[in-house]
Amino acid sequence: MAVKHSRAIQNRLNFLNMSKAGIKKKYDIILGRETNVARLVALKAIKPKPFSVWEVLIPILFILGYMRSKEQREIFAQNLLFTKKTALEAAYNIIKKAHSRESEELRIKKKTDELLRALPDNVYSEAIRQEQLNEINLLIDHYCKLLSADGKDYSELITNTYQDREAYEAFQETLKRAENKVTQAARQTLGGNADSAMAERIGKTTDAVRAAEIDKIFRSNT
């Protein structure tokens, strides 16, 4: 009996270890998707400046110019990823590490409060922070569902979580409203320094990228 009991415990531990490994794999899949979307939006939204004749004639200048453009897009992409990565880390801690939702929300509030105190008022404000926290809370729910779902890739995680296109599109609309409120708060904070044209371009580009992704996911599952 003791041997059987020991084997049962070991089997349970093996199952839990496999489950944890699966959660890490799903975490990487989701993070990869969010990173790809952010970089694609950055690529489409930020138009490269034309190279000068000297940059074309002198190779090292051309390379430096290209690297500056590439670096600008990467910084832009990481900025877009801030709320997504923050929420995904929290969801991972909740699902895999059994952290409480309250403790993760408290950690995020502390992190954003530190940013609020570190950055100038005309760059980051309480209004932006509050809208970001709303978006992050929405995303935590979303990512917890994905991390708890079955699926070997992002498409399967989405279809197994939302079941049909209409439900996933409804979530995307809710997310879009939350993101727009962050943008509106940023515009109010920046005032005359806000680049409204860029904000609109980001919104339209994000919509197009997500719409194409939804078509791909649900067309392959019909």
SULTA-V651995 format. One record per residue. SS is DSSP state (helix for helix, strand for strand, loop for the rest). OMEGA is omega as a letter, one per 30 degrees, with the letter a starting at -180 (* if undefined). BURIAL is + if it has 24 or more other C-alpha atoms within 12 Angstrom, else -. Layout:
ss->SS omega->OMEGA burial->BURIAL
ss->SS omega->OMEGA burial->BURIAL
//
This chain:
ss->loop omega->a burial->-
ss->helix omega->l burial->-
ss->helix omega->l burial->-
ss->helix omega->l burial->-
ss->helix omega->l burial->-
ss->helix omega->l burial->-
ss->helix omega->l burial->-
ss->helix omega->l burial->-
ss->helix omega->a burial->-
ss->helix omega->l burial->-
ss->helix omega->l burial->-
ss->helix omega->l burial->-
ss->helix omega->l burial->-
ss->helix omega->l burial->-
ss->helix omega->a burial->-
ss->helix omega->l burial->-
ss->helix omega->l burial->-
ss->helix omega->l burial->-
ss->helix omega->l burial->-
ss->helix omega->l burial->-
ss->helix omega->l burial->-
ss->helix omega->l burial->+
ss->helix omega->l burial->+
ss->helix omega->l burial->+
ss->helix omega->l burial->+
ss->helix omega->l burial->+
ss->helix omega->a burial->+
ss->helix omega->l burial->+
ss->helix omega->a burial->+
ss->helix omega->l burial->+
ss->helix omega->l burial->+
ss->helix omega->l burial->-
ss->helix omega->a burial->+
ss->helix omega->l burial->+
ss->helix omega->l burial->+
ss->helix omega->l burial->+
ss->helix omega->a burial->+
ss->helix omega->a burial->+
ss->helix omega->l burial->+
ss->helix omega->l burial->+
ss->helix omega->l burial->+
ss->helix omega->a burial->+
ss->helix omega->a burial->+
ss->helix omega->a burial->+
ss->helix omega->a burial->+
ss->loop omega->a burial->+
ss->loop omega->l burial->-
ss->loop omega->l burial->-
ss->loop omega->l burial->-
ss->loop omega->l burial->-
ss->loop omega->l burial->-
ss->loop omega->l burial->-
ss->helix omega->l burial->-
ss->helix omega->l burial->-
ss->helix omega->l burial->-
ss->helix omega->a burial->-
ss->helix omega->a burial->-
ss->loop omega->a burial->-
ss->helix omega->a burial->-
ss->helix omega->l burial->-
ss->helix omega->l burial->-
ss->helix omega->a burial->-
ss->helix omega->a burial->-
ss->helix omega->l burial->-
ss->helix omega->l burial->-
ss->helix omega->a burial->-
ss->helix omega->l burial->-
ss->helix omega->l burial->-
ss->helix omega->a burial->-
ss->helix omega->l burial->-
ss->helix omega->l burial->-
ss->helix omega->l burial->-
ss->helix omega->l burial->+
ss->helix omega->l burial->+
ss->helix omega->l burial->-
ss->helix omega->a burial->+
ss->helix omega->l burial->+
ss->helix omega->l burial->+
ss->helix omega->l burial->-
ss->helix omega->a burial->+
ss->helix omega->a burial->+
ss->helix omega->a burial->+
ss->helix omega->a burial->+
ss->helix omega->a burial->+
ss->helix omega->l burial->+
ss->helix omega->a burial->+
ss->helix omega->a burial->+
ss->helix omega->l burial->+
ss->helix omega->l burial->+
ss->helix omega->l burial->+
ss->helix omega->l burial->+
ss->helix omega->l burial->+
ss->helix omega->l burial->+
ss->helix omega->a burial->+
ss->helix omega->a burial->+
ss->loop omega->a burial->+
ss->loop omega->l burial->-
ss->loop omega->l burial->-
ss->loop omega->l burial->-
ss->loop omega->l burial->-
ss->helix omega->a burial->-
ss->helix omega->a burial->-
ss->helix omega->l burial->-
ss->helix omega->l burial->+
ss->helix omega->l burial->+
ss->helix omega->l burial->-
ss->helix omega->a burial->-
ss->helix omega->l burial->+
ss->helix omega->l burial->+
ss->helix omega->a burial->-
ss->helix omega->a burial->-
ss->helix omega->l burial->+
ss->helix omega->l burial->-
ss->helix omega->l burial->-
ss->helix omega->a burial->-
ss->helix omega->a burial->-
ss->helix omega->a burial->-
ss->helix omega->a burial->-
ss->loop omega->l burial->-
ss->loop omega->a burial->-
ss->loop omega->a burial->-
ss->loop omega->l burial->-
ss->loop omega->a burial->+
ss->loop omega->a burial->+
ss->loop omega->l burial->+
ss->helix omega->l burial->+
ss->helix omega->l burial->+
ss->helix omega->a burial->+
ss->helix omega->a burial->+
ss->helix omega->l burial->+
ss->helix omega->l burial->+
ss->helix omega->l burial->+
ss->helix omega->l burial->+
ss->helix omega->l burial->+
ss->helix omega->a burial->+
ss->helix omega->l burial->+
ss->helix omega->l burial->+
ss->helix omega->a burial->+
ss->helix omega->l burial->+
ss->helix omega->l burial->+
ss->helix omega->a burial->+
ss->helix omega->a burial->+
ss->helix omega->l burial->+
ss->helix omega->l burial->+
ss->helix omega->a burial->+
ss->helix omega->a burial->+
ss->helix omega->l burial->+
ss->helix omega->a burial->+
ss->loop omega->l burial->+
ss->loop omega->l burial->-
ss->loop omega->a burial->-
ss->loop omega->l burial->-
ss->loop omega->a burial->+
ss->helix omega->a burial->+
ss->helix omega->l burial->+
ss->helix omega->l burial->+
ss->helix omega->a burial->+
ss->helix omega->a burial->+
ss->helix omega->l burial->+
ss->helix omega->l burial->+
ss->helix omega->a burial->+
ss->helix omega->l burial->+
ss->loop omega->a burial->-
ss->loop omega->a burial->-
ss->helix omega->a burial->+
ss->helix omega->a burial->-
ss->helix omega->a burial->-
ss->helix omega->l burial->+
ss->helix omega->l burial->+
ss->helix omega->l burial->-
ss->helix omega->a burial->+
ss->helix omega->l burial->+
ss->helix omega->l burial->-
ss->helix omega->l burial->-
ss->helix omega->l burial->+
ss->helix omega->l burial->-
ss->helix omega->l burial->-
ss->helix omega->l burial->+
ss->helix omega->l burial->+
ss->helix omega->l burial->+
ss->helix omega->l burial->+
ss->helix omega->l burial->+
ss->helix omega->l burial->+
ss->helix omega->l burial->+
ss->helix omega->l burial->+
ss->helix omega->l burial->+
ss->helix omega->l burial->+
ss->helix omega->a burial->-
ss->helix omega->a burial->-
ss->helix omega->l burial->-
ss->helix omega->a burial->-
ss->helix omega->l burial->-
ss->helix omega->a burial->-
ss->loop omega->l burial->-
ss->loop omega->a burial->-
ss->helix omega->l burial->-
ss->helix omega->l burial->-
ss->helix omega->l burial->-
ss->helix omega->l burial->+
ss->helix omega->l burial->-
ss->helix omega->l burial->-
ss->helix omega->a burial->+
ss->helix omega->a burial->+
ss->helix omega->l burial->-
ss->helix omega->l burial->+
ss->helix omega->l burial->+
ss->helix omega->a burial->+
ss->helix omega->a burial->-
ss->helix omega->a burial->+
ss->helix omega->l burial->+
ss->helix omega->l burial->-
ss->helix omega->l burial->-
ss->helix omega->l burial->+
ss->helix omega->l burial->+
ss->helix omega->a burial->-
ss->helix omega->a burial->-
ss->helix omega->a burial->+
ss->helix omega->l burial->+
ss->helix omega->a burial->-
ss->loop omega->a burial->-
ss->loop omega->l burial->-
ss->loop omega->* burial->-
//
